[in-house]
Amino acid sequence: MNFQNPDKNGYYGDFGGAFVPEMLYPNVAELQEKYIQIIESEEFKAEFQDLLKNYVGRATPLYFAKNLSEKYQTQIYLKREDLNHTGAHKINNALGQALLAKKLGKHRIIAETGAGQHGVATATACALLGLECIVYMGEVDIARQSPNVARMKMLGATVIPATSGSKTLKDAVNEALRDWINNPATTHYIIGSVVGPHPFPDLVARFQSVISKEIKEQLNEKIGRENPDYLIACVGGGSNAAGTFYHYVNEQSVKIIAAEAGGLGVDSGKSAATTFLGTLGILHGSQSLVMQTEDGQVIEPHSISAGLDYPGIGPMHANLFRENRAEFFSINDDEALKSAFELTKIEGIIPALESAHALAVLDKKKFEKDDVVVICLSGRGDKDMETYLKHL
Ligand SMILES: *Cc1c(COP(=O)(O)O)cnc(C)c1O
């Protein structure tokens, strides 16, 4: 089985596809038709590579974490996505899609954001490339995430509150889709993870795949082989994980581990552990595992980390789970907090709460002394200081 890319209809096994209202067909079809040709062209690749290098600051280091390795008696390397401009992996995708939008002749960008991280990355890319930027955000989230709202505004974005429903991420998605239907010719919708209708999961995975491309080169340089024994990443929608796994998914000797947000515990009713709790359903334009009631109502997820607080999972990951290609761990809020404090104390790196879920796998699984374990540190923890201070 090819785990890396979907088939021509956008399916990874049983998962994926494009389930969109008829009014959106033209937009989605245009993207399906053109995305590969554009992003795989030499001209696009040169421009994107240049921005990744000189603007984002890539390649990000692959850091041998000596102290952490000693503690867990194994060889641990951290892929430092936290050192990217804007502090996480999300900028890789936002810049890629903003460039793609320009090639498609679109000058207006819409996005939706929950915690504001994707909104900030998108507003950043738009400022750089001279694109108009509109970010939909739930009214409740706007109140909760005021520093990121301020950043987006300073970057020139218009932040529009979504005032329907629970006034959170899913309502912001609905508003963004409505906007896209009304402005098909001028507008590109930058989706922030490997979710949404085909071709978004594949498009976003390709933009994030630079992560595993670099891991291969860097491991080769450091230890004389490209392949680690284990790769570990946290999964919200799954974009940092898709990037970390991308060039390895078809190499069976590399074991893959995904960390989901268990929230207060998978059985607590306050969780975001989609592979444990989800069933086949359609969410935001694709078929995947979804946390839903028996009659198909999406269940409100919970995680201490805003970036993992999502009731679905990208179709690529649903397939890795179904086919047992990846092992999934559910990490609870308190376990993630503990790992965040541990990394800070012994390595001097304050990780994002999302990334701390990946680190917490070290307490759940026993690795051999010689195992090479690469963990994606998807982002830095500045944005989570308020939460950390509460638990100091
Ligand atoms: C948004 C975010 C995530 C979760 O998103 P994925 O698409 O699953 O990667 C993880 N880590 C950080 C730092 C984030 O900002």
The ligand as a MOL file (V3000), in Angstrom:
LIG
                    3D

  0  0  0     0  0            999 V3000
M  V30 BEGIN CTAB
M  V30 COUNTS 15 15 0 0 0
M  V30 BEGIN ATOM
M  V30 1 C -1.4690 23.7640 15.2450 0
M  V30 2 C -0.3670 23.0630 15.9400 0
M  V30 3 C -0.3280 21.6600 16.0430 0
M  V30 4 C -1.4280 20.7790 15.5490 0
M  V30 5 O -1.6640 20.8200 14.1890 0
M  V30 6 P -1.2300 19.6340 13.2110 0
M  V30 7 O -1.8690 19.9810 11.9350 0
M  V30 8 O -1.7220 18.3590 13.8010 0
M  V30 9 O 0.2570 19.6530 13.1480 0
M  V30 10 C 0.7590 21.0700 16.6590 0
M  V30 11 N 1.7590 21.8100 17.1800 0
M  V30 12 C 1.7570 23.1620 17.1070 0
M  V30 13 C 2.8930 23.9180 17.7110 0
M  V30 14 C 0.6940 23.8370 16.4920 0
M  V30 15 O 0.6950 25.1740 16.4390 0
M  V30 END ATOM
M  V30 BEGIN BOND
M  V30 1 1 1 2
M  V30 2 1 2 3
M  V30 3 2 2 14
M  V30 4 1 3 4
M  V30 5 2 3 10
M  V30 6 1 4 5
M  V30 7 1 5 6
M  V30 8 2 6 7
M  V30 9 1 6 8
M  V30 10 1 6 9
M  V30 11 1 10 11
M  V30 12 2 11 12
M  V30 13 1 12 13
M  V30 14 1 12 14
M  V30 15 1 14 15
M  V30 END BOND
M  V30 END CTAB
M  END
